[in-house]
Structure formats: C-alpha cells, structure tokens
Amino acid sequence: MKKLLLVVLAALGGYFVYRQVQADRAEQDLWTEATDAVPVGAR
C-alpha cells in the first residue's frame, strides 16, 4: 500500500512540475512576442 501511495504522490508531483514548466514557457513566449523588434517593412 505504501508503494502505491508513493507512486501516486510521485505522479502528482510530476504533473504539477509539468504544468509549471508549461506555464513558464507560455509566459516566456508572451514576453518574447511583446518585446520582439518590429521589422522595418511592417510599419
């Protein structure tokens, strides 16, 4: 029973780490888009 609990806790921990990484990546993409230089011909 303890092994099952440890597996479940490890899976939940992995899931939350994955979600945090995805959120950080989305925020970085947003900052990159907001701070990209505008090409000269696009004005």
Protein Blocks (a to p, Z undefined) as FASTA:
>chain_A
ZZmmmmmmmmmmmmmmmmmmmmmmmmmmmmmmmmpccdfklZZ
